[in-house]
Amino acid sequence: MIISGGGTGIGFATADCFDRDGDTTVLVGRRAAVVERAADRLDHAVALPADLTDPADVARVATVVAERWGTVDVLVNAAGGNGSLEPGPEPGPGSEEPLAAAAHAWTVNFRINTLSAVLLTEALRDRLASPGGRVLFLSSIAAYRGSGSGAYAASKAALHPYAYDLAGALGPRGITVNLVAPGYIEDTEFFGGGMPPERRATLVGQTLNGRPGTPGDVAQTLHWLASHAAGHVTAQSVQVNGGAERGR
Ligand SMILES: NC(=O)c1ccc[n+]([C@@H]2O[C@H](COP(=O)([O-])OP(=O)(O)OC[C@H]3O[C@@H](n4cnc5c(N)ncnc54)[C@H](OP(=O)(O)O)[C@@H]3O)[C@@H](O)[C@H]2O)c1
C-alpha cells in the first residue's frame, strides 16, 4: 500500500497499523530523512521521498511503484496540512499586500492538500487492485464548517467531489473510494511548533466526548475502510472528531 504523508502524524500511524498486519507500506513525503526514519521504525516499510505537488516527481513515484510492486491494493492520501506553515511569498514589491497574501494562502493550500492527492491518485489509478482496491483521502472537519480564512477548508472540501466522481469511475472495477475527515488530532506536525493551551481547550471543549483525537483514531478508521468488511462502503466521508462538528 502507498501512504502519502506517511512519515509523520496520521500517515505514520496508518502505516504502523497496516505494518502490524504484515503489509508492505510505501511512505511518501518531501523530507527524505523523515520518511527514511519512519520506515526504519516499521518492519515492512519502504521510504519514497517525493514532492507530490510536482508532476515529474509523482511520475517518478508511479514508475518506482510499477517496477517494484506492479499493483497497489490501498492508496492513502494523507499528505497535506495547514498551508500557513509553508514558506511564504518571496520578499519583494507587493508581497506584503493583502491580495498577495490571499493568493499565496489559497494557492499553497490547493497545492499541498488538493493537487498532491489528485496527482498521486491519477498516477496510480490504473494500477489499483481490481477487484478490491481502495482509495482513501484525508479531508477535515474544516471542509464542513470552515477554517478561518477558508483556504484550507476549501482545499479539503475540493477532495469530496473528486472522490465521489472517482468512486463512480472505479466502482465497476470493484474499487472503493472514501474520505476520512478528522477533527483536532494531537501528536502530529499539523500545528507546527505547538498549540496554545487556550486554543486546545476550545477544540477539546467542542467534542462531545471531551478529548482530543489521536492519530490512531484516524488510522483505525482508514484501516476499516480498507478492509474487506467495508467492501460495500464507497463514495462516503467518515468524520472522526468526537462529535465536534455538531458543536457544543
Ligand atoms: N492534525 C489534525 O488535527 C488534522 C485534522 C484534520 C485533517 N488533517 C489532515 O490529515 C492529514 C495528515 O496530517 P497530520 O495531522 O498527520 O499532519 P503532519 O504530521 O504534518 O503530516 C502531513 C504530512 O504530509 C507530508 N506532505 C505535505 N506536503 C507534501 C507534499 N507536497 N508532498 C509529499 N508529502 C507532503 C508531510 O511531510 P513533508 O513535509 O516531509 O513533505 C507530512 O509528513 C493532512 O492531510 C491534514 O490536512 C489533520
Ligand as a Chemical Component Dictionary entry (heavy atoms), coordinates in Angstrom:
data_LIG
# 
_chem_comp.id                   LIG 
_chem_comp.type                 NON-POLYMER 
_chem_comp.pdbx_formal_charge   0 
_chem_comp.three_letter_code    LIG 
# 
loop_
_chem_comp_atom.comp_id 
_chem_comp_atom.atom_id 
_chem_comp_atom.alt_atom_id 
_chem_comp_atom.type_symbol 
_chem_comp_atom.charge 
_chem_comp_atom.model_Cartn_x 
_chem_comp_atom.model_Cartn_y 
_chem_comp_atom.model_Cartn_z 
_chem_comp_atom.pdbx_ordinal 
LIG N1  N1  N 0  -3.858 17.018 12.770 1  
LIG C1  C1  C 0  -5.111 17.421 12.604 2  
LIG O1  O1  O 0  -5.717 17.952 13.556 3  
LIG C2  C2  C 0  -5.823 17.225 11.271 4  
LIG C3  C3  C 0  -7.193 17.463 11.239 5  
LIG C4  C4  C 0  -7.882 17.287 10.036 6  
LIG C5  C5  C 0  -7.208 16.855 8.905  7  
LIG N2  N2  N 1  -5.864 16.619 8.968  8  
LIG C6  C6  C 0  -5.205 16.154 7.738  9  
LIG O2  O2  O 0  -4.591 14.910 7.976  10 
LIG C7  C7  C 0  -3.510 14.736 7.059  11 
LIG C8  C8  C 0  -2.276 14.302 7.834  12 
LIG O3  O3  O 0  -1.850 15.406 8.632  13 
LIG P1  P1  P 0  -1.215 15.242 10.081 14 
LIG O4  O4  O 0  -2.162 15.827 11.035 15 
LIG O5  O5  O -1 -0.722 13.867 10.289 16 
LIG O6  O6  O 0  -0.016 16.309 9.982  17 
LIG P2  P2  P 0  1.521  16.099 9.610  18 
LIG O7  O7  O 0  2.196  15.331 10.682 19 
LIG O8  O8  O 0  2.043  17.469 9.303  20 
LIG O9  O9  O 0  1.524  15.217 8.284  21 
LIG C9  C9  C 0  1.435  15.748 6.979  22 
LIG C10 C10 C 0  2.413  15.006 6.091  23 
LIG O10 O10 O 0  2.245  15.410 4.727  24 
LIG C11 C11 C 0  3.525  15.489 4.122  25 
LIG N3  N3  N 0  3.426  16.400 2.985  26 
LIG C12 C12 C 0  2.997  17.685 2.996  27 
LIG N4  N4  N 0  3.081  18.225 1.781  28 
LIG C13 C13 C 0  3.573  17.250 0.966  29 
LIG C14 C14 C 0  3.923  17.197 -0.411 30 
LIG N5  N5  N 0  3.781  18.275 -1.213 31 
LIG N6  N6  N 0  4.399  16.042 -0.926 32 
LIG C15 C15 C 0  4.561  14.958 -0.121 33 
LIG N7  N7  N 0  4.260  14.949 1.188  34 
LIG C16 C16 C 0  3.792  16.091 1.728  35 
LIG C17 C17 C 0  4.441  15.994 5.245  36 
LIG O11 O11 O 0  5.793  15.613 5.075  37 
LIG P3  P3  P 0  6.861  16.583 4.342  38 
LIG O12 O12 O 0  6.699  17.945 4.952  39 
LIG O13 O13 O 0  8.176  15.951 4.632  40 
LIG O14 O14 O 0  6.515  16.541 2.903  41 
LIG C18 C18 C 0  3.868  15.282 6.468  42 
LIG O15 O15 O 0  4.518  14.039 6.698  43 
LIG C19 C19 C 0  -3.324 16.077 6.346  44 
LIG O16 O16 O 0  -3.888 15.976 5.060  45 
LIG C20 C20 C 0  -4.106 17.048 7.214  46 
LIG O17 O17 O 0  -4.586 18.135 6.473  47 
LIG C21 C21 C 0  -5.160 16.784 10.122 48 
# 
loop_
_chem_comp_bond.comp_id 
_chem_comp_bond.atom_id_1 
_chem_comp_bond.atom_id_2 
_chem_comp_bond.value_order 
_chem_comp_bond.pdbx_ordinal 
LIG N1  C1  SING 1  
LIG C1  O1  DOUB 2  
LIG C1  C2  SING 3  
LIG C2  C3  SING 4  
LIG C2  C21 DOUB 5  
LIG C3  C4  DOUB 6  
LIG C4  C5  SING 7  
LIG C5  N2  DOUB 8  
LIG N2  C6  SING 9  
LIG N2  C21 SING 10 
LIG C6  O2  SING 11 
LIG C6  C20 SING 12 
LIG O2  C7  SING 13 
LIG C7  C8  SING 14 
LIG C7  C19 SING 15 
LIG C8  O3  SING 16 
LIG O3  P1  SING 17 
LIG P1  O4  DOUB 18 
LIG P1  O5  SING 19 
LIG P1  O6  SING 20 
LIG O6  P2  SING 21 
LIG P2  O7  DOUB 22 
LIG P2  O8  SING 23 
LIG P2  O9  SING 24 
LIG O9  C9  SING 25 
LIG C9  C10 SING 26 
LIG C10 O10 SING 27 
LIG C10 C18 SING 28 
LIG O10 C11 SING 29 
LIG C11 N3  SING 30 
LIG C11 C17 SING 31 
LIG N3  C12 SING 32 
LIG N3  C16 SING 33 
LIG C12 N4  DOUB 34 
LIG N4  C13 SING 35 
LIG C13 C14 SING 36 
LIG C13 C16 DOUB 37 
LIG C14 N5  SING 38 
LIG C14 N6  DOUB 39 
LIG N6  C15 SING 40 
LIG C15 N7  DOUB 41 
LIG N7  C16 SING 42 
LIG C17 O11 SING 43 
LIG C17 C18 SING 44 
LIG O11 P3  SING 45 
LIG P3  O12 DOUB 46 
LIG P3  O13 SING 47 
LIG P3  O14 SING 48 
LIG C18 O15 SING 49 
LIG C19 O16 SING 50 
LIG C19 C20 SING 51 
LIG C20 O17 SING 52 
# 
